[in-house]
């Protein structure tokens, strides 16, 4: 699956697999993939998928990110495009730039702050 990207580290391969699962197959990835520091970035024109329910890629991305310990962010990427940036994390606790909490911890933090 990642043979087309020989520059990828193991962490970047995990991020790429995340994108393939998010888009329901490598063949559905539309756009250009870039090395992005220690992560990856996909510049895509497929912006219609990111909703919380129908076309639920936004919700699936959030759940998958927490399950897989991958920081996922959405950024602008030119007219009619999105940049999807992914960085693998390895810890559930620790410094904010090193960790990624479980979804349960994130929900508790958000709901508990009311």
Secondary structure, DSSP 8 states (H G I E B T S, - for coil): --TT-TT--HHHHHHHHHHHHHTTSGGG--SEEEEETTEEEEEES--TTB-SSSSBHHHHHHHHHHHHTEEEEEEE-STT-EEEEEEE--BSSSSTTTB---HHHHHHHHHHT-
